[in-house]
Amino acid sequence: MGKLLGIRFLYYIIGRSSLIKLKLPIMTPLIILIPVLGIKIDKSSLTNTSRYGRSITYASGALASMLSPLIPFAYALIYTEQPIAILLGALTIGNIIFTSYLSPKVGDLYKAKKALQQE
C-alpha cells in the first residue's frame, strides 16, 4: 500500500516487537526472545507523503497481519483434517484479537492514528 502512495521501503529487518514498550509483566520476557519481521521505511519519502497516506500505509500493515492468516485457515478447512483446521482457526482468531487489542496501543494502528494527528 505504501508503495502505491509514494512511500519507499529500504529493506526488511529482523528485530524486536514494539510490544516490549508495554512492559507487560508476564509477556515481556517472552516477547524479547521472539524476533519479528519488519520493513525499514525511507524517512524522506514519509515526509513527502500526506498524513492520510502515512496512516493508510501503517493501517494496511496491521490489517494484512490480521487477515492474511485467514488464507491458510480457509485452505485447511477445505483440504485438511478437521483438528488441523480447528487449530489454525483458533490461532487465527487469537491473532486477530491480540492484534486488534494491542496494535492501537504500540503497533501499526497506533502509528496510523499518530500519523493522522500530525500536520
N, C-alpha and C positions, 0 to 999 in steps of 0.2 A: 504494500500500500504506500509506504513511504517513498519508494522509487517513483511511483506514479505521480506523487505530489512534489517531486523535486528534491527529496532528501537522499543524500548519498551515504552509502554504507561502506566502511573501510574493510572490515574483516570480522570473522567470528572469533569469539573468545570463550574460554572456559574459565569460570570464576565462581564466586560465592553468591548465593542468593541474597537479595535485598531483605529477605525475611529476618536476617540477623539484626537489622535495625530495631525490630520489635522487642528484642531481648526477652523472649518468652522463656520461662524457667526450664521447662522440660524439653522444648523443641530446639532451642539454640545450640546446645552441644551436638545434637544430631544434624542440624542444618549445616553447621560448619564443615561436617565431613562429606556432604553431598555436593559435588560440583554441578553447576548449571551451565547451559549453553546460552550465550548472549551474542549480540551484534554490536560492534563498535560503530557509532554514528559519527559522520564528519560534522563537527560542531558548526563550521561555517555554513553548511547547507541548511542547518536548522534555523540559523538566524535569518536566512533568506526565504524562509517558508512562513506562511501565515500561522497564527496561533491555532486556527482550525485544522490546518494541515498537520501540524505537530501533534495535536490532540488525536486526530484520526489515526495517525501512524502509531502512537502508543496504544490506543484502544484496540486497534486491529491486532496487535501482538497478543494482548490478553485474550481477545476473542478466539484467535487461532489456537492458543494454548488450551482453551477450554473446549472448543468444538472439534478440533481435528481428531482427538481420541474417539469420537463417535464413529469414525470410519472403520477402524479395526473392530469395534464393538458390533457394528452392523454386519460386517463380514463374518464375525464369529456367530452371530445369530443365524445366519444363513448356512454356513459351511462347517461349523464345528459342533462338538458335543455341547449339550446344554450346560454342564458345570463350568466349562471354559467361558461360555458366553455370559453366564451369571457373574463369574469372577471379573471379567472385563467390564461388564456393565456396572458393577459395584465400584470398581476403580475409577471408571469414567465419571460416574455421578459424584464420587468423593472428590475427584479433581475439580469438577465444576463448582462444587460447594466451597472447597478450600480456596480456590482462586477467586471466586465471587466475594468471599468474605475478606480475604487478606490483601488482594491486589489493590483495592481502593485505599488501603492504609499505607502501603510501601511499594507496591509494584507498578505495573504499566498503567493501570486505571488511575492510580494516584498521579502519575506523571501526566496522563491525559487531562485530568482535572486541573492540575497546576498549569499546564500549557494554556488552557482556556482562560485562566485568570491573569495571564501575562498581557502586556501591552496596554 
